[in-house]
Amino acid sequence: MTLLDSTNEIKLDNAPTDCIQSVKFGKNSSNQFLLSASWDFTVRLYDIYNNKLCAKYTHPAPVLDCALQEGTKVWSGGFDKNVRVFDIAKSTEEIVGYHNAPIRCVEYSPDNNLTITGGWDGNVKVWDSRSSRNIGIYPQPDKIYSLDICGDLLVVGTAGRRVLVWDLRNMCYAQQRRESSLKFQTRCIRCFSNKEGFVLSSIEGRVAVEWLDVSPAAQKKKYAFKCHRSKTESSSGLEQIYPVNAISFHSGYNTFATGGSDGFVNIWDGLNKKRLCQFHKYPTSISSLCFSPDGSHLAIASSYLYESSDIKDVPTDSIFIRKVSDQEAKPK
C-alpha cells in the first residue's frame, strides 16, 4: 500500500496501463469495491480496503465506461460497440447487445432495475438489468458525451451543447430540451444527490449548476462559474484554462467534486457558491472521479489526456483512493 502526502490517501496497485476513462463505485453496493474502465482494453474490479485487484476482464478495444450492478454484475462498453455483462461470481461474460458506434456512457439505476447506455451513434439504449435484455432505443440529437440518472429522470448531454431530460417511466418523448449554459463542448454531467438538479462541465474551465424544476423561480437560481484555471508565468495576466473532465456528488451533503486537466481536485458547495477545499496536485490530468456510496471515500483517476503534445515524460496512469473528511466535504 503506497501512502502519499497524507495518511488519508492510498494509490491502488495494479492500475490500468493506459488512459483510465472511468472509475465507478456501485450505486447502492459496498464502499469496498471500485470499477475502472480504460484504454488498455480492460475493466478492473478493486477491493479498495485491501488494495487488491479482485477481477479483470478484457475487451478487444478501449473501454470507455462501466457500471456495477448490485455488486454481482459489471456492465461495460467502448470502442468495440458491444454492450457486455460480466458476472463476477461465475467469471462469465456475455455480449447482450450493441451500438452502431463506440459506447461512451454506461449507468446503472438501482431504483428502476435498468442499465442505460449512450453511444456516439446518438442513441440511448435502455436495458432490463435483471434479464440483460434491451427494452428500448431512443435517438438523441447528436453524439452522446455524458449522461446521469436522477431518480426516475435521465439527463443526457450531447454534442452541439444540447441537454435532454427524459423520464424513465415514459420514454415516448424528452421532458425537457435545453442548451448548455456553457459556450463550449460538454465534458461531464452529474445530478445532485438530492435529485433537484444537475451540474455540467465543459472544456473551457467552467461549471454550470442547473435546476430541473422549470419554474421561473427555480431557473433564476442557475449559474456558472470558472474553475481549474491558473495564471501564466508571464506578466501578461493571461490564464491557462483547463477542461473540467469529471464531477462526482457526495451522497450525504449534496456537495460535489470536480477534476480538471490541471491535475487538481476541488470540492464545492454548489448551493452556497463556495469552494470548500482543493487537494494537492496529482501527477497529471484528472480523468474521472467517484465518491463511494456513503461519501467516505473519493476515487481519483489520474491519466494524461494529451491536451498538449509537447510533454516529454508522460506520468504513469494511477488511481488514488482518498478518505474524505467532513471538513473537506460538509457545507460550512
Residue frames relative to the residue before (quaternion, step in Angstrom):
aa qw qx qy qz dx dy dz
M 1.0000 0.0000 0.0000 0.0000 0.00 0.00 0.00
T 0.2452 -0.7985 0.5388 0.1100 3.55 -0.70 1.13
L 0.1941 -0.7790 0.5869 0.1049 3.58 -0.60 1.09
L 0.2964 -0.7603 0.5535 0.1663 3.56 -1.00 0.84
D 0.8096 -0.2532 0.1762 0.4994 3.57 -1.04 -0.72
S 0.7615 0.2495 -0.1574 0.5771 3.57 1.27 -0.04
T 0.5031 -0.6329 0.4882 0.3287 3.58 -1.10 0.61
N 0.5879 0.5879 -0.3644 0.4194 3.59 1.27 -0.13
E 0.7576 0.3636 -0.1812 0.5108 3.61 1.20 -0.07
I 0.0578 -0.7717 0.6321 0.0401 3.57 -1.08 0.78
K 0.3267 -0.6872 0.6072 0.2287 3.53 -1.35 0.32
L 0.4075 -0.7375 0.4809 0.2425 3.59 -0.68 1.06
D 0.4191 -0.6619 0.5619 0.2655 3.53 -1.16 0.70
N 0.8146 0.2714 -0.1961 0.4735 3.57 -1.33 0.32
A 0.1744 0.7999 -0.5471 0.1745 3.56 0.89 0.95
P 0.6221 -0.5167 0.4161 0.4158 3.60 -1.22 0.35
T 0.4328 -0.7337 0.4805 0.2087 3.55 -1.18 0.62
D 0.7346 0.2298 -0.2111 0.6025 3.58 1.29 0.20
C 0.8187 -0.3269 0.1391 0.4511 3.57 -1.28 0.34
I 0.2896 -0.7432 0.5846 0.1482 3.55 -0.82 1.10
Q 0.2184 -0.8308 0.5032 0.0943 3.55 -0.20 1.30
S 0.8224 0.0323 0.0353 0.5669 3.57 1.05 -0.73
V 0.0297 -0.7324 0.6779 0.0568 3.55 -1.20 0.72
K 0.0171 0.8222 -0.5639 0.0757 3.57 -0.84 1.01
F 0.2475 -0.6731 0.6737 0.1784 3.49 -1.18 0.78
G 0.5638 -0.5457 0.4700 0.4042 3.56 -1.28 0.18
K 0.5872 -0.6080 0.4020 0.3521 3.57 -1.13 0.62
N 0.8225 0.1295 -0.0322 0.5529 3.59 0.81 -1.00
S 0.5349 0.6491 -0.3940 0.3706 3.57 1.25 0.20
S 0.7727 -0.3500 0.2561 0.4636 3.55 -1.30 -0.20
N 0.5129 -0.6190 0.4995 0.3228 3.54 -1.23 0.54
Q 0.5623 0.6777 -0.3469 0.3229 3.55 1.28 -0.39
F 0.7920 0.3546 -0.1505 0.4736 3.58 1.02 -0.77
L 0.0989 -0.8002 0.5911 -0.0230 3.51 -0.93 1.08
L 0.2484 -0.7525 0.5937 0.1399 3.56 -1.07 0.83
S 0.0552 -0.7594 0.6414 0.0937 3.54 -1.28 0.41
A 0.1299 -0.7481 0.6453 0.0841 3.55 -1.22 0.67
S 0.0306 0.8491 -0.5206 0.0842 3.57 -0.72 0.98
W 0.6410 -0.5468 0.4103 0.3490 3.49 -1.42 0.26
D 0.5766 0.5561 -0.4069 0.4390 3.62 1.19 0.07
F 0.5904 -0.6257 0.3127 0.4026 3.57 1.37 0.50
T 0.6549 0.5537 -0.3121 0.4088 3.63 1.20 0.01
V 0.1815 -0.6692 0.6992 0.1743 3.45 -1.49 0.36
R 0.0748 -0.8156 0.5737 -0.0057 3.57 -0.78 1.06
L 0.2002 -0.7518 0.6189 0.1079 3.54 -1.15 0.75
Y 0.1125 -0.8151 0.5682 0.0112 3.57 -0.70 1.17
D 0.2900 -0.6517 0.6672 0.2146 3.48 -1.35 0.55
I 0.2407 -0.8239 0.4940 0.1389 3.60 -0.15 1.24
Y 0.5918 0.5813 -0.3774 0.4117 3.61 1.13 -0.48
N 0.7857 0.2846 -0.1303 0.5335 3.56 1.08 -0.77
N 0.3817 -0.7467 0.4618 0.2889 3.57 1.33 0.19
K 0.4408 0.6974 -0.4238 0.3737 3.52 0.85 1.07
L 0.3435 -0.6902 0.5960 0.2245 3.56 -1.07 0.80
C 0.2176 -0.8250 0.5136 0.0908 3.58 -0.43 1.24
A 0.8022 -0.0495 0.0744 0.5903 3.58 1.02 -0.77
K 0.0132 -0.7759 0.6306 0.0106 3.53 -1.23 0.55
Y 0.0822 0.7802 -0.6199 0.0120 3.56 -0.95 0.78
T 0.3965 -0.7724 0.4807 0.1235 3.50 -1.19 0.74
H 0.2763 -0.6970 0.6388 0.1726 3.51 -1.19 0.76
P 0.5336 -0.6157 0.4530 0.3619 3.62 -1.22 0.16
A 0.7549 0.2207 -0.1272 0.6043 3.60 1.34 0.07
P 0.7157 -0.4321 0.2999 0.4595 3.63 -1.22 0.18
V 0.3002 -0.7391 0.5829 0.1540 3.56 -1.12 0.83
L 0.2377 -0.8257 0.5029 0.0933 3.58 -0.69 1.09
D 0.8130 -0.0398 0.0143 0.5808 3.61 1.13 -0.39
C 0.0764 -0.7772 0.6246 0.0099 3.53 -1.33 0.42
A 0.0797 -0.7788 0.6198 0.0546 3.56 -1.29 0.30
L 0.3330 -0.7377 0.5617 0.1717 3.54 -1.11 0.82
Q 0.1959 -0.7883 0.5776 0.0813 3.56 -0.73 1.14
E 0.8452 -0.2185 0.1023 0.4769 3.56 -0.47 1.29
G 0.6760 -0.5530 0.2912 0.3904 3.57 1.04 0.75
T 0.6961 0.4767 -0.2737 0.4619 3.61 1.23 -0.03
K 0.8003 0.1950 -0.0889 0.5600 3.58 1.04 -0.70
V 0.2167 -0.7528 0.6099 0.1194 3.54 -1.17 0.69
W 0.1694 -0.7487 0.6346 0.0890 3.57 -0.95 0.98
S 0.0823 0.8127 -0.5725 0.0712 3.59 -0.94 0.79
G 0.0131 0.7907 -0.6118 0.0185 3.53 -1.28 0.47
G 0.0836 0.8034 -0.5847 0.0756 3.54 -1.22 0.45
F 0.8502 -0.2101 0.1446 0.4605 3.51 -1.15 -0.72
D 0.6242 0.5290 -0.3725 0.4379 3.63 1.13 -0.28
K 0.4615 -0.7478 0.3744 0.2959 3.58 1.42 0.07
N 0.6100 0.5665 -0.3526 0.4272 3.61 1.24 -0.11
V 0.3465 -0.6881 0.5962 0.2258 3.55 -1.16 0.70
R 0.0812 -0.8260 0.5577 -0.0118 3.56 -0.57 1.20
V 0.1358 -0.7570 0.6344 0.0773 3.55 -1.17 0.73
F 0.1121 -0.7912 0.6009 0.0197 3.54 -0.75 1.14
D 0.2509 -0.7563 0.5903 0.1288 3.57 -0.79 1.08
I 0.3724 -0.7701 0.4761 0.2037 3.56 -0.39 1.27
A 0.6840 0.5083 -0.2956 0.4318 3.58 0.87 -0.96
K 0.7664 0.3650 -0.1858 0.4948 3.58 0.98 -0.86
S 0.3062 -0.7662 0.4982 0.2663 3.59 1.30 -0.32
T 0.4805 0.6350 -0.4545 0.3992 3.56 0.97 0.92
E 0.1984 -0.7791 0.5883 0.0872 3.54 -1.17 0.65
E 0.0431 -0.7993 0.5993 0.0003 3.56 -1.05 0.80
I 0.2881 -0.6976 0.6231 0.2053 3.56 -1.10 0.76
V 0.1518 -0.8408 0.5176 0.0465 3.58 -0.47 1.22
G 0.7960 -0.1145 0.0843 0.5883 3.60 1.25 -0.22
Y 0.2967 -0.7636 0.5544 0.1467 3.54 -1.27 -0.15
H 0.2788 -0.6663 0.6464 0.2460 3.51 -1.46 0.08
N 0.5308 -0.6399 0.4535 0.3212 3.57 -1.26 0.28
A 0.7341 0.1950 -0.1585 0.6308 3.57 1.35 0.16
P 0.7334 -0.4127 0.2697 0.4681 3.63 -1.19 0.19
I 0.3920 -0.7019 0.5546 0.2145 3.55 -1.14 0.80
R 0.2133 -0.8204 0.5233 0.0873 3.57 -0.55 1.18
C 0.8249 0.1808 -0.0452 0.5337 3.61 0.96 -0.82
V 0.0083 0.7596 -0.6501 0.0169 3.53 -1.12 0.83
E 0.0899 0.7950 -0.5934 0.0880 3.60 -0.71 1.08
Y 0.2404 -0.7566 0.5937 0.1311 3.55 -1.09 0.80
S 0.1747 -0.7809 0.5941 0.0821 3.56 -0.99 0.91
P 0.2589 -0.7891 0.5334 0.1602 3.63 -0.27 1.18
D 0.5969 0.5832 -0.3647 0.4129 3.60 1.12 -0.59
N 0.7954 0.2916 -0.1277 0.5157 3.58 1.07 -0.75
N 0.3498 -0.7431 0.4829 0.3038 3.58 1.31 -0.14
L 0.5017 0.6250 -0.4262 0.4195 3.53 1.01 0.93
T 0.1748 -0.7188 0.6545 0.1562 3.51 -1.30 0.45
I 0.1833 -0.7872 0.5846 0.0703 3.57 -0.93 0.97
T 0.0530 -0.7726 0.6314 0.0412 3.57 -0.96 0.87
G 0.1053 -0.7839 0.6105 0.0416 3.55 -1.11 0.76
G 0.1167 -0.8446 0.5222 0.0176 3.56 -0.78 1.00
W 0.6066 -0.5371 0.4409 0.3863 3.50 -1.35 0.14
D 0.5204 0.5882 -0.4290 0.4463 3.58 1.29 0.18
G 0.5246 -0.6636 0.3925 0.3610 3.59 1.31 0.02
N 0.6108 0.5521 -0.3561 0.4419 3.59 1.21 0.32
V 0.2330 -0.6770 0.6757 0.1755 3.48 -1.31 0.67
K 0.0834 -0.7799 0.6186 0.0471 3.56 -0.94 0.91
V 0.2227 -0.7708 0.5899 0.0912 3.54 -0.99 0.97
W 0.1172 -0.8059 0.5804 0.0011 3.55 -0.87 1.07
D 0.4092 -0.6496 0.5813 0.2696 3.56 -1.12 0.77
S 0.3564 -0.7856 0.4631 0.2032 3.58 -0.35 1.23
R 0.6280 0.5496 -0.3498 0.4257 3.61 1.11 -0.55
S 0.7837 0.2951 -0.1549 0.5242 3.58 0.97 -0.86
S 0.3426 -0.7497 0.4802 0.3002 3.61 1.34 -0.24
R 0.4670 0.6811 -0.4290 0.3660 3.58 1.14 0.68
N 0.4523 -0.6711 0.5149 0.2828 3.57 -1.02 0.79
I 0.0822 -0.8259 0.5575 0.0191 3.59 -0.77 1.02
G 0.8297 0.0095 -0.0378 0.5569 3.59 1.19 0.23
I 0.1348 -0.7550 0.6378 0.0707 3.53 -1.20 0.74
Y 0.0455 -0.8304 0.5531 -0.0494 3.57 -0.65 1.15
P 0.3071 -0.7795 0.5195 0.1680 3.60 -0.31 1.25
Q 0.2088 -0.7450 0.6259 0.0986 3.55 -1.14 0.87
P 0.6835 -0.5279 0.3101 0.3974 3.63 -1.18 0.32
D 0.8119 0.0156 0.0532 0.5812 3.61 1.11 -0.57
K 0.7622 -0.3076 0.2766 0.4980 3.57 -1.30 -0.26
I 0.3436 -0.7313 0.5520 0.2060 3.57 -1.01 0.83
Y 0.1979 -0.8035 0.5572 0.0690 3.55 -0.77 1.14
S 0.7981 -0.0617 0.0802 0.5940 3.58 1.06 -0.71
L 0.0640 0.7793 -0.6233 0.0032 3.57 -1.21 0.48
D 0.0393 -0.7810 0.6223 0.0345 3.55 -1.27 0.41
I 0.3752 -0.7151 0.5528 0.2056 3.55 -1.27 0.55
C 0.0967 -0.7957 0.5977 -0.0185 3.53 -0.87 1.09
G 0.7684 -0.2058 0.1106 0.5959 3.61 0.30 1.24
D 0.7967 -0.1872 0.1808 0.5454 3.57 -0.55 -1.20
L 0.6382 0.5384 -0.3255 0.4436 3.58 1.25 -0.07
L 0.2091 -0.7432 0.6263 0.1080 3.51 -1.22 0.71
V 0.1287 -0.7901 0.5975 0.0472 3.59 -0.73 1.10
V 0.0815 -0.8227 0.5620 -0.0266 3.58 -0.62 1.20
G 0.1335 -0.7727 0.6166 0.0701 3.56 -0.93 0.95
T 0.0876 -0.8176 0.5690 0.0109 3.57 -0.75 1.05
A 0.6668 -0.4115 0.4055 0.4708 3.51 -1.36 -0.08
G 0.7267 0.3971 -0.3049 0.4703 3.55 -1.20 0.46
R 0.4952 -0.7016 0.3962 0.3249 3.58 1.32 0.40
R 0.4170 0.7014 -0.4770 0.3264 3.57 1.07 0.68
V 0.0959 -0.7562 0.6451 0.0535 3.55 -1.22 0.70
L 0.0609 -0.7990 0.5982 -0.0038 3.57 -0.79 1.06
V 0.1814 -0.7626 0.6135 0.0956 3.54 -1.08 0.83
W 0.0851 -0.8002 0.5936 -0.0100 3.55 -0.72 1.17
D 0.3280 -0.6960 0.5974 0.2259 3.56 -1.28 0.50
L 0.4002 -0.7526 0.4709 0.2272 3.59 -0.52 1.16
R 0.6287 0.5271 -0.3429 0.4574 3.59 1.22 -0.30
N 0.7814 0.1027 -0.0517 0.6133 3.58 1.28 -0.37
M 0.0206 -0.8511 0.5225 -0.0465 3.55 0.13 1.35
C 0.3062 0.7774 -0.5005 0.2266 3.60 1.17 0.50
Y 0.7949 -0.0249 0.0411 0.6048 3.58 1.13 -0.61
A 0.5557 -0.5837 0.4659 0.3654 3.58 -1.25 0.39
Q 0.4464 -0.7047 0.4894 0.2542 3.57 -0.86 0.98
Q 0.7919 0.0385 0.0004 0.6095 3.57 1.10 -0.77
R 0.0907 -0.7476 0.6541 0.0708 3.54 -1.22 0.66
R 0.0036 0.8216 -0.5668 0.0611 3.55 -0.58 1.16
E 0.3284 -0.6616 0.6168 0.2720 3.48 -1.40 0.15
S 0.5604 -0.6200 0.4282 0.3437 3.55 -0.95 0.88
S 0.4858 -0.6542 0.5021 0.2896 3.56 -1.11 0.73
L 0.6578 0.5015 -0.2962 0.4775 3.58 1.25 -0.38
K 0.5407 -0.6953 0.3920 0.2656 3.55 -1.07 0.79
F 0.7770 0.3180 -0.1534 0.5211 3.57 1.18 -0.52
Q 0.8137 -0.3535 0.1937 0.4188 3.52 -1.41 0.20
T 0.4490 -0.6793 0.5213 0.2555 3.56 -0.97 0.97
R 0.2040 -0.7869 0.5732 0.1029 3.56 -0.93 0.91
C 0.8175 -0.0503 0.0780 0.5684 3.62 0.89 -0.86
I 0.0849 -0.7555 0.6469 0.0597 3.57 -1.21 0.68
R 0.0844 0.7734 -0.6260 0.0530 3.58 -0.96 0.90
C 0.4067 -0.7392 0.4958 0.2057 3.56 -1.02 0.90
F 0.6109 -0.5311 0.4414 0.3872 3.54 -1.21 0.64
S 0.5041 -0.6322 0.4819 0.3376 3.59 -1.08 0.59
N 0.6725 0.4594 -0.3090 0.4911 3.62 1.18 -0.40
K 0.4757 -0.7421 0.3721 0.2909 3.57 1.40 0.26
E 0.5037 0.6748 -0.4175 0.3416 3.61 1.18 0.36
G 0.8216 0.0156 0.0190 0.5695 3.59 1.17 -0.31
F 0.3128 -0.7316 0.5644 0.2200 3.54 -1.26 -0.38
V 0.2881 -0.7174 0.6096 0.1753 3.50 -1.35 0.40
L 0.0273 -0.7938 0.6067 0.0320 3.56 -0.97 0.78
S 0.2113 -0.7755 0.5866 0.0993 3.53 -1.16 0.70
S 0.2148 -0.7830 0.5736 0.1086 3.53 -1.26 0.38
I 0.6742 -0.5008 0.3675 0.3994 3.52 -1.35 0.05
E 0.6679 0.5453 -0.3041 0.4051 3.62 1.22 -0.25
G 0.5798 -0.6129 0.3825 0.3767 3.60 1.15 0.43
R 0.5912 0.5233 -0.3890 0.4747 3.54 0.97 0.91
V 0.1689 -0.7530 0.6300 0.0867 3.53 -1.29 0.57
A 0.1764 -0.7717 0.6037 0.0943 3.59 -1.02 0.85
V 0.1942 -0.7592 0.6146 0.0906 3.56 -1.03 0.89
E 0.0156 0.8332 -0.5461 0.0853 3.59 -0.51 1.20
W 0.3275 -0.7315 0.5685 0.1857 3.56 -1.25 0.59
L 0.4898 -0.6789 0.4695 0.2808 3.58 -1.05 0.79
D 0.5670 0.5792 -0.3723 0.4522 3.58 1.15 -0.60
V 0.2847 -0.8034 0.5030 0.1433 3.60 -0.66 1.11
S 0.4064 0.7112 -0.4882 0.3012 3.62 1.20 0.10
P 0.6183 -0.5669 0.3857 0.3841 3.61 -1.08 0.64
A 0.6334 0.5415 -0.3403 0.4356 3.60 0.98 -0.77
A 0.6806 0.4725 -0.2898 0.4790 3.58 0.95 -0.85
Q 0.6830 0.5030 -0.2943 0.4403 3.58 0.92 -0.87
K 0.5719 0.5833 -0.3782 0.4354 3.59 1.22 -0.38
K 0.6413 0.5577 -0.3186 0.4198 3.57 1.19 -0.53
K 0.5603 0.6290 -0.4059 0.3546 3.60 1.13 -0.42
Y 0.0453 0.7924 -0.6049 0.0653 3.55 -1.11 0.72
A 0.2375 -0.7391 0.6069 0.1706 3.56 -1.32 0.15
F 0.0749 -0.8035 0.5892 0.0397 3.56 -1.15 0.57
K 0.4943 -0.6421 0.5053 0.2970 3.53 -1.29 0.49
C 0.1350 0.7733 -0.6143 0.0801 3.55 -1.13 0.68
H 0.7918 0.2887 -0.2321 0.4857 3.56 -1.34 0.18
R 0.4711 0.6071 -0.4692 0.4352 3.49 0.76 1.23
S 0.0521 -0.7924 0.6063 0.0432 3.57 -1.18 0.47
K 0.5295 -0.6169 0.4824 0.3261 3.54 -1.19 0.63
T 0.4361 -0.6722 0.5269 0.2835 3.57 -1.03 0.75
E 0.6051 -0.5964 0.3946 0.3500 3.56 -1.21 0.46
S 0.5765 0.5911 -0.3842 0.4131 3.58 1.18 -0.35
S 0.5741 -0.6065 0.4339 0.3380 3.56 -1.28 0.30
S 0.4571 0.7204 -0.4299 0.2955 3.60 1.26 0.07
G 0.4224 -0.7191 0.4571 0.3090 3.57 1.22 -0.40
L 0.4168 0.7190 -0.4640 0.3066 3.58 1.25 0.20
E 0.3421 -0.7235 0.5642 0.2028 3.55 -1.23 0.57
Q 0.3239 -0.6628 0.6305 0.2414 3.53 -1.24 0.59
I 0.1586 -0.8098 0.5629 0.0467 3.58 -0.64 1.15
Y 0.1428 -0.8148 0.5609 0.0327 3.57 -0.82 1.04
P 0.5370 -0.5956 0.4777 0.3588 3.61 -1.10 0.59
V 0.2935 -0.6982 0.6211 0.2018 3.55 -1.20 0.66
N 0.1802 -0.8705 0.4548 0.0534 3.54 -0.03 1.36
A 0.8306 0.1600 -0.0044 0.5334 3.56 1.03 -0.75
I 0.0533 -0.7628 0.6445 0.0036 3.52 -1.20 0.76
S 0.0900 0.7781 -0.6213 0.0217 3.58 -1.11 0.64
F 0.3245 -0.7632 0.5344 0.1632 3.57 -0.97 0.91
H 0.4268 -0.6458 0.5768 0.2610 3.52 -1.22 0.72
S 0.4643 -0.7316 0.4246 0.2624 3.59 -0.65 1.10
G 0.7420 0.4410 -0.2388 0.4448 3.59 1.00 -0.72
Y 0.7995 0.3466 -0.1469 0.4681 3.56 0.94 -0.89
N 0.3629 -0.7466 0.4805 0.2828 3.61 1.28 -0.19
T 0.4502 0.6109 -0.4975 0.4203 3.58 1.15 0.63
F 0.1942 -0.8091 0.5454 0.1011 3.60 -1.15 0.36
A 0.3565 -0.7092 0.5742 0.2006 3.50 -1.27 0.62
T 0.1183 -0.7577 0.6345 0.0961 3.56 -1.18 0.65
G 0.1373 -0.7768 0.6097 0.0779 3.54 -1.16 0.67
G 0.1224 -0.8356 0.5349 0.0238 3.55 -0.79 1.01
S 0.6339 -0.5293 0.4081 0.3892 3.52 -1.34 0.14
D 0.5225 0.5939 -0.4252 0.4399 3.58 1.29 0.19
G 0.5247 -0.6590 0.3985 0.3627 3.60 1.27 -0.10
F 0.6116 0.5495 -0.3529 0.4466 3.59 1.24 0.24
V 0.2110 -0.7152 0.6501 0.1462 3.51 -1.35 0.53
N 0.0867 -0.7791 0.6204 0.0242 3.56 -0.89 1.02
I 0.1902 -0.7383 0.6272 0.1593 3.57 -1.21 0.50
W 0.1569 -0.8231 0.5457 -0.0005 3.53 -0.84 1.16
D 0.2650 -0.6703 0.6642 0.1981 3.49 -1.31 0.58
G 0.2421 -0.8363 0.4770 0.1205 3.56 0.02 1.31
L 0.6444 0.5366 -0.3346 0.4298 3.58 1.02 -0.72
N 0.7662 0.3257 -0.1774 0.5248 3.57 1.07 -0.75
K 0.4227 -0.7547 0.4239 0.2684 3.56 1.35 0.25
K 0.5143 0.6286 -0.4196 0.4053 3.56 0.92 0.97
R 0.3345 -0.6690 0.6117 0.2576 3.54 -1.22 0.54
L 0.3231 -0.7781 0.5130 0.1643 3.56 -0.70 1.11
C 0.7913 -0.1694 0.1290 0.5732 3.58 0.99 -0.77
Q 0.1937 -0.7230 0.6421 0.1657 3.51 -1.41 0.16
F 0.3652 -0.7223 0.5420 0.2260 3.57 -0.88 0.94
H 0.6818 -0.4506 0.3694 0.4423 3.54 -1.33 0.08
K 0.5981 -0.5647 0.4229 0.3801 3.58 -1.23 0.35
Y 0.3151 -0.7464 0.5611 0.1697 3.57 -0.92 0.96
P 0.7242 -0.4882 0.2525 0.4166 3.61 -1.18 0.44
T 0.7961 -0.0665 0.0666 0.5978 3.59 1.06 -0.68
S 0.8267 -0.2409 0.1537 0.4847 3.61 -1.27 -0.29
I 0.3675 -0.6679 0.5952 0.2541 3.54 -1.20 0.65
S 0.1745 -0.8329 0.5212 0.0649 3.57 -0.42 1.21
S 0.7992 -0.0192 0.0266 0.6002 3.60 1.17 -0.51
L 0.1039 -0.7701 0.6282 0.0375 3.54 -1.28 0.60
C 0.1272 0.7858 -0.6048 0.0224 3.57 -1.18 0.47
F 0.3319 -0.7026 0.5977 0.1973 3.55 -0.93 0.99
S 0.5012 -0.6052 0.5192 0.3361 3.58 -1.18 0.59
P 0.7083 -0.4884 0.2857 0.4221 3.62 -1.16 0.46
D 0.7587 0.3494 -0.2197 0.5041 3.62 0.97 -0.72
G 0.5435 -0.6617 0.3781 0.3518 3.59 1.28 0.12
S 0.4824 0.7020 -0.4230 0.3091 3.60 1.24 0.05
H 0.7865 0.1996 -0.0973 0.5763 3.59 1.19 -0.54
L 0.1638 -0.7520 0.6279 0.1157 3.53 -1.23 0.54
A 0.2402 -0.7483 0.6041 0.1319 3.57 -0.81 1.07
I 0.0896 -0.8046 0.5865 -0.0239 3.55 -0.83 1.09
A 0.1524 -0.7845 0.5973 0.0672 3.59 -0.62 1.15
S 0.1118 -0.7863 0.6074 0.0195 3.56 -0.80 1.09
S 0.2113 0.7684 -0.5665 0.2098 3.56 -0.39 1.29
Y 0.4545 -0.6792 0.5008 0.2850 3.56 -0.91 0.90
L 0.2195 -0.8203 0.5234 0.0711 3.57 -0.75 1.10
Y 0.4804 -0.7184 0.4035 0.3006 3.57 1.27 0.45
E 0.1777 0.7833 -0.5608 0.2007 3.55 0.91 1.00
S 0.7746 0.1658 -0.0903 0.6037 3.58 1.19 -0.57
S 0.3736 -0.7552 0.4975 0.2063 3.58 -1.00 0.77
D 0.6399 0.5816 -0.3221 0.3854 3.60 1.22 -0.19
I 0.4314 0.6912 -0.4790 0.3266 3.61 1.21 0.22
K 0.3507 -0.7687 0.5034 0.1806 3.59 -0.92 0.92
D 0.8025 0.1460 -0.0596 0.5754 3.57 0.78 -1.01
V 0.2338 -0.7948 0.5475 0.1174 3.57 -0.25 1.30
P 0.4345 -0.7089 0.4838 0.2731 3.62 -0.69 1.02
T 0.5903 -0.5788 0.4390 0.3519 3.55 -1.21 0.57
D 0.4934 -0.6301 0.5087 0.3174 3.57 -1.08 0.74
S 0.0140 0.8252 -0.5584 0.0834 3.55 -0.80 1.04
I 0.1806 -0.7293 0.6446 0.1417 3.54 -1.32 0.49
F 0.1267 -0.7853 0.6050 0.0352 3.55 -0.80 1.11
I 0.1797 -0.7517 0.6251 0.1095 3.55 -1.12 0.72
R 0.0751 -0.8125 0.5781 -0.0006 3.55 -0.54 1.19
K 0.3431 -0.6973 0.5920 0.2136 3.54 -0.97 0.93
V 0.2359 -0.8193 0.5153 0.0868 3.56 -0.49 1.24
S 0.2808 -0.7721 0.5523 0.1412 3.57 -0.83 1.03
D 0.6337 -0.5080 0.4131 0.4119 3.56 -1.28 0.28
Q 0.6045 0.5735 -0.3539 0.4248 3.55 1.05 -0.70
E 0.6965 0.4666 -0.2635 0.4773 3.58 1.11 -0.71
A 0.8285 0.3038 -0.1057 0.4584 3.60 0.91 -0.88
K 0.6444 0.5427 -0.3280 0.4273 3.62 1.16 -0.42
P 0.5032 -0.6457 0.4712 0.3284 3.62 -0.90 0.86
K 0.3499 -0.7531 0.5245 0.1877 3.53 -1.02 0.85
